[in-house]
Amino acid sequence: MDQTIRQAIVRGETSLGIEFGSTRIKAVLIDCNFETIGSSSYVWENQLINGYWTYNLNEMINGLQETYHQLKEEVQNKYGVVIQKIGSIGCSAMMQGYIAMDQAGELLVPFRTWRNATTETAASELTDKFRFKIPQRWSIAHLYQAILNDEKHVQYIDYITTLSGYIHWLLTGSKALGIGDASGMFPIDESAQQYNEDMVKQFADLIADKDYPWTLNSILPRVYTAGEHAGYLSESGARLLDPSGNLQAGIPLCPPEGDAGTGMVATNSVKKRTGSISVGTSIFAMIVLEKDLSAVHPEIDIVTTPEGSPVGMVLANNCSSDINAWLGLFREFYEAMGLEPDMNQLYSVLFNKALEADADGGGLLSYGYYSGENITGLAKGRPLFVRSPESSFNLANFMRVHLFSAFAALRLGMDILTQKEHVTIDRILAHGGLFKTPLVGQKMCAAALNIPVSLMSTAGEGGAWGMAVLASYMINKGQDEGLVNYLATKVFKDTEGLEVYPDRVDVNGFALFMERYTKGLPIEQAAVEHFAEK
């Protein structure tokens, strides 16, 4: 087997996926059977600077290079081969946000991430103008808010893109974007598989008096669908990725995608009536729709699969950050006792305590709002844990309530799809770090959504693996073979998933928790106001 893999590496019969997640940059190299040959990751974190959540550009480049270097070292150590050729490459990242560049390719303002809730006025005006939901985190909302704020940089814009599009541009020089990520920049016309031209014209009319030296079409990236070639690794891109000079230029790159799209691929959830849930710093559900929704809902975004099919997306800005912070506190206690913590064991033990808890979490309440939460209408967040003298305050209930809180805002959005729009979901698959501890996260998710939740064996590979699969699809698909068929008959043909059905006691317990959660929102708002910057 090692010899076969070694030959595949030498011949470049591999595909590489690189994903810039909210807390990790990860790379995965796969063979033609979609098996992982090597993987690596780099930890990074966003920062709140001058009122905006952002990532440092230098760390972005350093993280890209370090992640690839680790992967290259792992492959060389395991197979005795230095990577020189790769069959195809794909880049993905957190969806949406705002990267604006001038003609020289320099950033005009620091990268504004999806996490910012600073575009309420712009998002609201555009939603009314287009009669189409424009979320605060979408690129067009950031652009229009900058226009409303009379920010000086706007007149110098030559190109705006997302993080995945930016990394792709650095590697290829191509201003390209996959349709799934592009649908988080500006609304997509499903039939044309391009930006909605009527809305482009409406936006032009909206800003006509500004007399900017650009048009929207001239500064947006070109839209590509899954399977298309979207550029080739340039000499400068090869040196950026691999400063040692081993990696050869000329490798084809597939369209860069957002983490929502790669999550759908990683869970085989691109077929209509299927859904996926991705958990991390944020949490989102993607439900592939059979038909248009009957109305515009503030809680529901309309995006697309990597092939361009419409998707109802429910995204909550906050999920695991507060849980991770509490686990960090437990780690400090462990160290203070003179013990060496095993974080995997720590997560496993504490997560499993949630299974011993009272069904509703013993009357405790938690809001893990590290940032604002659009679904519940809070522009800013302050993590908050609340209990009364009558609450049953123990470790099991503490853990259950924090896990319930991770799914609470998502549930509010999902109710719109299932109860108001009567969207049918045949199956829903989950992936992300919160599900690494067997059964616990899956069981809590099933209780929160009151729907069976499956976890596939490939889910732990994450979005970088899904991006590598999209890169493989570009060079290995059959003539006229769609992505749905490629995933079903080739990638996942022998893959089984573990399905967990909601437990009635847990479902009822979550319902009681949600009553406290919704009634307690003014407490969270009061905390925001109390700690507001003066």
C-alpha positions as CSV (number, residue, x, y, z in Angstrom):
1,M,0.0,0.0,0.0
2,D,2.8,2.4,0.9
3,Q,4.5,1.8,-2.4
4,T,1.2,2.5,-4.3
5,I,0.8,5.8,-2.4
6,R,4.4,6.7,-2.9
7,Q,4.0,6.3,-6.7
8,A,0.8,8.4,-6.6
9,I,2.7,11.2,-4.8
10,V,5.6,11.0,-7.3
11,R,3.2,11.1,-10.3
12,G,1.1,13.9,-8.8
13,E,-2.0,11.7,-8.7
14,T,-3.2,13.5,-5.6
15,S,-5.5,16.4,-4.6
16,L,-4.8,19.0,-1.9
17,G,-7.4,20.9,0.1
18,I,-6.5,23.9,2.2
19,E,-9.1,25.5,4.5
20,F,-8.9,28.7,6.6
21,G,-11.2,28.0,9.4
22,S,-12.1,30.3,12.3
23,T,-9.5,28.8,14.6
24,R,-7.4,26.5,12.4
25,I,-5.8,26.5,9.0
26,K,-5.8,22.9,7.8
27,A,-4.4,21.1,4.8
28,V,-5.4,17.6,3.6
29,L,-3.8,15.6,0.8
30,I,-5.8,12.8,-0.6
31,D,-5.2,10.0,-3.2
32,C,-7.6,9.0,-6.1
33,N,-9.6,6.9,-3.6
34,F,-10.2,9.9,-1.4
35,E,-8.1,8.5,1.4
36,T,-6.1,10.9,3.4
37,I,-2.3,10.7,2.7
38,G,-1.3,13.5,5.0
39,S,-2.8,16.3,7.0
40,S,-1.7,19.3,9.1
41,S,-3.0,22.3,10.9
42,Y,-2.0,25.7,12.2
43,V,-3.9,27.4,15.1
44,W,-4.8,31.0,14.7
45,E,-7.4,33.4,16.2
46,N,-9.3,36.5,15.2
47,Q,-8.8,39.8,17.0
48,L,-11.1,42.7,17.7
49,I,-9.3,45.8,16.4
50,N,-10.8,49.2,16.1
51,G,-14.3,47.7,16.4
52,Y,-13.8,45.0,13.7
53,W,-13.1,41.3,14.0
54,T,-10.1,40.6,11.8
55,Y,-7.1,38.3,11.2
56,N,-3.6,39.6,10.8
57,L,-2.4,39.3,7.1
58,N,1.1,38.3,8.1
59,E,-0.2,35.4,10.2
60,M,-2.5,34.4,7.3
61,I,0.6,33.9,5.1
62,N,2.7,32.4,7.8
63,G,-0.1,30.0,8.7
64,L,-0.5,29.0,5.0
65,Q,3.2,28.3,4.7
66,E,3.5,26.5,8.0
67,T,0.5,24.3,7.3
68,Y,1.9,23.2,3.9
69,H,5.4,22.7,5.4
70,Q,4.0,20.4,8.1
71,L,2.1,18.4,5.5
72,K,5.1,18.2,3.2
73,E,7.3,17.0,6.2
74,E,4.7,14.4,7.2
75,V,4.5,13.0,3.7
76,Q,8.2,12.9,3.3
77,N,8.6,11.1,6.7
78,K,5.9,8.5,5.9
79,Y,6.6,7.8,2.3
80,G,10.1,9.1,1.6
81,V,8.9,11.4,-1.1
82,V,9.3,15.2,-1.4
83,I,6.1,16.6,-2.9
84,Q,6.8,18.3,-6.3
85,K,3.6,17.6,-8.2
86,I,0.0,17.7,-7.1
87,G,-2.9,16.8,-9.4
88,S,-5.2,19.6,-8.2
89,I,-5.5,22.1,-5.4
90,G,-8.5,23.8,-3.8
91,C,-8.7,26.6,-1.3
92,S,-11.6,27.2,1.1
93,A,-12.3,29.5,4.0
94,M,-14.9,31.0,6.3
95,M,-17.6,32.4,4.1
96,Q,-18.4,36.0,3.5
97,G,-16.7,39.0,5.1
98,Y,-15.0,41.8,3.2
99,I,-11.6,41.9,1.6
100,A,-11.0,45.1,-0.5
101,M,-7.9,45.7,-2.6
102,D,-6.6,48.5,-4.7
103,Q,-5.0,48.2,-8.2
104,A,-1.6,47.2,-6.7
105,G,-3.3,44.3,-4.8
106,E,-2.9,45.9,-1.4
107,L,-5.6,45.6,1.2
108,L,-7.4,48.9,1.6
109,V,-8.7,48.0,5.1
110,P,-8.0,45.0,7.3
111,F,-10.0,41.9,6.5
112,R,-13.5,42.2,8.0
113,T,-14.7,38.8,8.9
114,W,-18.1,37.2,8.9
115,R,-18.2,37.7,12.7
116,N,-18.7,41.5,12.5
117,A,-22.3,42.7,13.2
118,T,-21.6,46.3,12.1
119,T,-23.6,46.5,8.9
120,E,-27.2,46.5,10.2
121,T,-28.3,49.6,8.3
122,A,-26.8,48.5,5.0
123,A,-28.1,44.9,5.3
124,S,-31.6,46.2,6.1
125,E,-31.7,48.7,3.3
126,L,-30.5,46.2,0.7
127,T,-32.9,43.6,1.9
128,D,-35.8,46.0,1.4
129,K,-34.4,47.2,-2.0
130,F,-33.8,43.7,-3.4
131,R,-36.7,42.0,-1.6
132,F,-34.1,39.3,-0.8
133,K,-32.5,38.7,2.5
134,I,-29.0,40.3,2.7
135,P,-27.3,39.2,5.9
136,Q,-25.0,41.6,7.8
137,R,-21.9,39.4,7.1
138,W,-22.3,39.4,3.3
139,S,-19.7,41.2,1.3
140,I,-22.2,43.5,-0.4
141,A,-23.5,44.6,3.1
142,H,-20.0,45.5,4.1
143,L,-19.4,47.4,0.9
144,Y,-22.6,49.3,1.1
145,Q,-22.1,50.1,4.8
146,A,-18.6,51.5,4.0
147,I,-20.4,53.6,1.3
148,L,-23.0,54.8,3.9
149,N,-20.1,55.6,6.3
150,D,-18.3,57.6,3.6
151,E,-15.2,55.6,4.1
152,K,-12.4,57.0,2.0
153,H,-11.1,53.6,0.8
154,V,-14.2,52.8,-1.3
155,Q,-13.2,55.1,-4.2
156,Y,-9.9,53.2,-4.6
157,I,-11.4,49.7,-4.7
158,D,-10.2,47.5,-7.6
159,Y,-11.4,44.1,-6.3
160,I,-13.4,42.8,-3.4
161,T,-13.5,39.1,-2.5
162,T,-13.8,36.6,0.4
163,L,-10.9,35.0,2.2
164,S,-11.0,31.9,0.0
165,G,-11.0,34.1,-3.1
166,Y,-8.1,36.1,-1.7
167,I,-5.9,33.0,-1.0
168,H,-6.8,31.7,-4.5
169,W,-5.8,35.0,-6.0
170,L,-2.5,34.9,-4.2
171,L,-1.7,31.4,-5.6
172,T,-3.0,31.9,-9.1
173,G,-3.5,35.6,-9.9
174,S,-7.1,34.6,-10.9
175,K,-10.0,36.7,-9.6
176,A,-12.3,33.6,-9.2
177,L,-14.8,32.3,-6.7
178,G,-16.9,29.2,-6.4
179,I,-20.6,29.8,-6.7
180,G,-21.3,28.7,-3.1
181,D,-18.9,31.3,-1.7
182,A,-20.0,33.9,-4.3
183,S,-23.6,33.5,-3.1
184,G,-22.4,35.0,0.2
185,M,-21.1,38.0,-1.6
186,F,-24.1,38.9,-3.7
187,P,-27.4,37.1,-4.6
188,I,-27.1,34.5,-7.3
189,D,-29.5,33.9,-10.2
190,E,-29.9,30.1,-10.2
191,S,-30.8,29.9,-13.9
192,A,-27.8,32.0,-15.0
193,Q,-25.5,30.6,-12.4
194,Q,-24.1,34.2,-12.0
195,Y,-24.8,37.3,-9.9
196,N,-28.4,38.4,-10.1
197,E,-28.2,41.1,-12.8
198,D,-31.4,42.8,-11.9
199,M,-30.1,43.4,-8.4
200,V,-26.7,44.5,-9.7
201,K,-28.6,47.2,-11.7
202,Q,-30.6,48.1,-8.6
203,F,-27.4,48.5,-6.6
204,A,-25.9,50.7,-9.4
205,D,-29.0,53.0,-9.2
206,L,-28.6,53.1,-5.4
207,I,-25.1,54.5,-5.5
208,A,-25.3,56.4,-8.8
209,D,-24.8,59.8,-7.1
210,K,-21.5,58.7,-5.7
211,D,-19.8,58.6,-9.1
212,Y,-17.3,55.9,-8.1
213,P,-14.7,54.9,-10.8
214,W,-15.9,51.2,-10.7
215,T,-19.0,49.2,-11.3
216,L,-20.1,46.2,-9.1
217,N,-19.5,43.7,-11.9
218,S,-16.0,45.1,-12.4
219,I,-14.9,44.6,-8.8
220,L,-16.6,41.2,-8.0
221,P,-14.8,37.9,-8.7
222,R,-15.9,35.8,-11.6
223,V,-18.3,33.0,-10.6
224,Y,-17.4,29.4,-11.2
225,T,-19.3,26.2,-10.5
226,A,-17.9,22.9,-9.1
227,G,-15.8,21.0,-11.7
228,E,-14.6,24.0,-13.6
229,H,-10.9,25.0,-13.9
230,A,-10.4,28.3,-12.1
231,G,-6.7,29.0,-12.6
232,Y,-3.3,27.5,-12.3
233,L,-0.6,27.7,-9.6
234,S,1.7,30.5,-10.6
235,E,5.4,30.7,-10.0
236,S,4.9,33.3,-7.3
237,G,2.1,31.2,-5.9
238,A,4.2,28.1,-5.8
239,R,7.0,30.0,-3.9
240,L,4.4,31.5,-1.6
241,L,3.0,28.1,-0.7
242,D,6.4,26.3,-0.7
243,P,9.3,28.7,-0.2
244,S,11.7,25.8,-0.4
245,G,11.2,25.7,-4.2
246,N,10.2,22.0,-4.4
247,L,6.6,22.5,-5.5
248,Q,6.2,23.0,-9.2
249,A,4.0,25.7,-10.8
250,G,1.2,24.9,-13.3
251,I,-1.0,22.9,-11.0
252,P,-4.7,23.4,-11.8
253,L,-6.9,24.9,-9.0
254,C,-10.6,24.4,-8.7
255,P,-13.0,27.2,-7.7
256,P,-12.3,28.4,-4.2
257,E,-15.3,27.7,-1.9
258,G,-16.6,28.7,1.5
259,D,-16.6,26.4,4.5
260,A,-20.4,25.9,4.2
261,G,-19.9,24.3,0.7
262,T,-17.0,22.1,1.8
263,G,-18.9,21.0,4.8
264,M,-21.8,19.9,2.5
265,V,-19.3,18.0,0.4
266,A,-17.6,16.4,3.4
267,T,-21.0,15.1,4.6
268,N,-22.5,14.2,1.2
269,S,-25.2,16.8,1.6
270,V,-25.5,18.5,-1.8
271,K,-28.6,16.6,-2.9
272,K,-32.1,18.3,-2.6
273,R,-33.9,17.6,0.7
274,T,-30.6,16.8,2.5
275,G,-29.0,19.0,5.1
276,S,-25.8,19.4,7.0
277,I,-24.8,21.0,10.3
278,S,-21.3,22.4,10.8
279,V,-20.1,23.4,14.3
280,G,-17.1,25.4,15.3
281,T,-16.8,29.0,16.4
282,S,-20.1,29.5,14.6
283,I,-22.8,27.0,13.8
284,F,-24.8,26.7,10.7
285,A,-27.3,24.4,9.0
286,M,-27.5,24.1,5.2
287,I,-30.7,22.6,3.8
288,V,-30.8,22.1,0.0
289,L,-34.2,23.4,-1.1
290,E,-36.7,21.9,-3.6
291,K,-38.4,25.2,-4.2
292,D,-38.1,28.9,-3.3
293,L,-39.2,30.0,0.1
294,S,-42.6,31.8,0.3
295,A,-41.2,34.9,2.1
296,V,-38.1,36.7,3.2
297,H,-37.1,35.6,6.7
298,P,-34.5,37.5,8.7
299,E,-33.2,34.2,10.1
300,I,-32.8,32.4,6.8
301,D,-30.1,33.2,4.2
302,I,-30.3,31.9,0.7
303,V,-27.0,30.6,-0.7
304,T,-26.1,27.7,-3.0
305,T,-24.3,24.4,-3.2
306,P,-21.0,24.3,-5.0
307,E,-23.1,23.3,-8.1
308,G,-25.4,26.3,-7.7
309,S,-28.6,24.7,-6.2
310,P,-30.4,27.0,-3.7
311,V,-29.8,26.3,0.0
312,G,-31.6,27.6,3.0
313,M,-28.9,28.6,5.5
314,V,-29.4,29.2,9.2
315,L,-26.2,30.6,10.8
316,A,-25.7,31.5,14.4
317,N,-22.5,33.5,15.1
318,N,-21.7,31.7,18.3
319,C,-21.2,28.0,19.1
320,S,-18.1,26.5,20.7
321,S,-16.1,29.5,21.8
322,D,-17.6,29.7,25.3
323,I,-17.4,25.9,25.8
324,N,-13.7,26.0,24.9
325,A,-13.1,28.9,27.3
326,W,-14.7,26.9,30.2
327,L,-12.7,23.8,29.2
328,G,-9.6,26.0,29.3
329,L,-10.5,27.0,32.9
330,F,-10.8,23.3,33.8
331,R,-7.4,22.7,32.2
332,E,-5.9,25.4,34.4
333,F,-7.3,23.8,37.5
334,Y,-5.8,20.5,36.4
335,E,-2.4,22.1,36.0
336,A,-2.7,23.9,39.3
337,M,-3.1,20.5,41.0
338,G,0.2,19.6,39.5
339,L,-1.2,17.2,36.9
340,E,-0.5,17.0,33.1
341,P,-3.8,17.5,31.3
342,D,-4.8,15.3,28.4
343,M,-7.2,17.7,26.5
344,N,-8.9,14.9,24.6
345,Q,-9.6,13.1,27.8
346,L,-10.7,16.3,29.5
347,Y,-13.2,17.0,26.7
348,S,-14.4,13.4,26.7
349,V,-15.0,13.2,30.5
350,L,-16.7,16.6,30.7
351,F,-18.9,16.1,27.6
352,N,-20.0,12.7,28.9
353,K,-21.0,14.3,32.2
354,A,-23.8,16.0,30.2
355,L,-25.4,12.6,29.7
356,E,-25.9,12.3,33.5
357,A,-27.6,15.7,33.8
358,D,-31.2,16.6,34.5
359,A,-33.0,16.7,31.1
360,D,-33.4,20.5,31.1
361,G,-30.0,21.2,32.7
362,G,-31.3,21.8,36.2
363,G,-32.7,25.3,35.7
364,L,-29.3,26.7,34.6
365,L,-28.9,29.2,31.7
366,S,-26.0,30.1,29.4
367,Y,-25.4,32.5,26.5
368,G,-22.1,31.8,24.8
369,Y,-22.3,35.1,22.9
370,Y,-18.6,36.0,22.3
371,S,-19.9,38.2,19.5
372,G,-23.3,39.6,18.4
373,E,-26.0,37.2,17.4
374,N,-28.1,38.1,14.4
375,I,-30.8,35.5,15.0
376,T,-31.7,36.9,18.4
377,G,-31.1,40.5,17.4
378,L,-28.1,41.3,19.6
379,A,-25.4,43.5,17.9
380,K,-22.8,42.7,20.6
381,G,-22.3,39.7,22.9
382,R,-21.0,39.1,26.4
383,P,-20.7,35.4,27.4
384,L,-23.1,35.0,30.3
385,F,-23.8,32.1,32.7
386,V,-26.9,32.5,35.0
387,R,-28.4,30.5,37.8
388,S,-30.9,31.0,40.6
389,P,-30.7,29.7,44.2
390,E,-33.2,27.1,43.2
391,S,-31.1,25.8,40.2
392,S,-29.4,22.4,40.5
393,F,-25.8,23.6,40.1
394,N,-23.6,20.6,39.4
395,L,-21.0,19.6,36.8
396,A,-23.4,17.5,34.7
397,N,-26.0,20.2,34.4
398,F,-23.3,22.8,33.8
399,M,-22.0,20.9,30.8
400,R,-25.5,20.0,29.4
401,V,-26.6,23.6,29.5
402,H,-23.5,24.8,27.7
403,L,-24.0,22.2,25.0
404,F,-27.7,23.1,24.7
405,S,-26.8,26.8,24.4
406,A,-24.5,25.9,21.5
407,F,-27.6,24.8,19.5
408,A,-30.2,27.2,20.8
409,A,-29.9,30.1,18.3
410,L,-29.7,27.6,15.5
411,R,-33.0,26.0,16.6
412,L,-34.8,29.3,16.4
413,G,-33.9,29.6,12.7
414,M,-34.6,26.0,11.9
415,D,-38.1,26.4,13.2
416,I,-38.7,28.9,10.4
417,L,-37.8,26.4,7.8
418,T,-39.6,23.4,9.2
419,Q,-42.7,24.9,10.7
420,K,-43.4,28.0,8.6
421,E,-42.0,27.0,5.3
422,H,-42.7,23.3,5.7
423,V,-39.3,22.3,4.2
424,T,-38.9,18.6,4.0
425,I,-35.5,17.2,5.2
426,D,-34.8,13.6,4.4
427,R,-31.6,13.5,6.5
428,I,-29.3,15.8,8.2
429,L,-25.6,15.1,8.7
430,A,-23.2,16.8,11.2
431,H,-19.5,17.5,11.3
432,G,-17.1,19.6,13.4
433,G,-15.0,19.5,16.5
434,L,-18.0,19.4,18.9
435,F,-18.8,15.9,17.6
436,K,-15.4,14.4,18.2
437,T,-16.5,13.0,21.5
438,P,-18.6,10.0,20.5
439,L,-22.4,10.3,20.8
440,V,-22.6,13.3,23.2
441,G,-22.7,16.2,20.7
442,Q,-24.8,14.1,18.3
443,K,-27.3,13.3,21.0
444,M,-27.6,16.9,22.2
445,C,-28.0,18.1,18.5
446,A,-30.7,15.6,17.9
447,A,-32.6,16.7,21.0
448,A,-32.1,20.4,20.1
449,L,-33.5,20.0,16.5
450,N,-35.8,17.1,17.2
451,I,-34.6,15.3,14.1
452,P,-32.3,12.3,13.5
453,V,-28.7,13.4,13.2
454,S,-26.1,11.3,11.3
455,L,-22.4,11.5,11.7
456,M,-20.4,10.0,8.9
457,S,-17.0,8.4,9.3
458,T,-15.5,11.1,7.0
459,A,-17.0,14.0,9.0
460,G,-13.9,14.3,11.2
461,E,-11.9,15.1,8.1
462,G,-13.7,18.4,7.9
463,G,-13.8,21.1,5.3
464,A,-10.2,20.7,4.1
465,W,-11.0,17.1,3.1
466,G,-14.2,18.3,1.4
467,M,-12.1,20.9,-0.5
468,A,-9.7,18.2,-1.6
469,V,-12.7,16.2,-2.9
470,L,-13.8,19.2,-4.9
471,A,-10.3,19.6,-6.4
472,S,-10.4,15.8,-7.2
473,Y,-13.8,16.2,-8.8
474,M,-12.4,18.8,-11.2
475,I,-9.8,16.5,-12.7
476,N,-11.4,13.1,-12.3
477,K,-15.1,13.5,-13.0
478,G,-16.7,11.7,-15.9
479,Q,-18.1,13.5,-18.9
480,D,-21.3,15.4,-17.9
481,E,-21.0,13.8,-14.4
482,G,-22.6,16.0,-11.7
483,L,-21.3,16.5,-8.2
484,V,-24.2,14.7,-6.6
485,N,-23.5,11.5,-8.6
486,Y,-19.8,11.8,-8.1
487,L,-20.2,11.9,-4.4
488,A,-22.8,9.1,-4.2
489,T,-21.1,6.6,-6.6
490,K,-17.4,7.3,-6.0
491,V,-16.6,9.2,-2.8
492,F,-19.2,7.8,-0.4
493,K,-20.2,4.5,-2.0
494,D,-18.7,2.4,0.9
495,T,-19.1,5.0,3.7
496,E,-21.6,4.4,6.5
497,G,-22.9,6.9,9.0
498,L,-24.0,6.5,12.6
499,E,-27.6,7.9,13.0
500,V,-28.9,9.0,16.4
501,Y,-32.6,9.6,16.9
502,P,-33.8,12.2,19.4
503,D,-34.6,10.9,22.8
504,R,-38.0,12.1,23.9
505,V,-36.8,13.0,27.5
506,D,-34.0,15.0,26.0
507,V,-36.3,16.7,23.5
508,N,-38.7,17.8,26.3
509,G,-35.7,18.9,28.4
510,F,-34.4,21.1,25.6
511,A,-37.8,22.6,25.2
512,L,-37.8,23.7,28.8
513,F,-34.3,25.0,28.4
514,M,-35.4,27.0,25.4
515,E,-38.2,28.6,27.4
516,R,-35.6,30.0,29.8
517,Y,-33.3,30.9,26.9
518,T,-35.9,33.1,25.1
519,K,-37.3,34.7,28.2
520,G,-33.7,35.4,29.5
521,L,-32.5,37.3,26.4
522,P,-33.1,40.7,28.1
523,I,-30.5,39.6,30.7
524,E,-28.0,39.1,27.9
525,Q,-28.9,42.5,26.5
526,A,-28.4,44.1,29.9
527,A,-25.0,42.5,30.1
528,V,-24.0,44.0,26.7
529,E,-25.2,47.4,27.8
530,H,-23.4,47.2,31.2
531,F,-20.1,46.3,29.6
532,A,-20.4,48.5,26.6
533,E,-17.3,50.5,25.6
534,K,-17.6,54.1,26.7
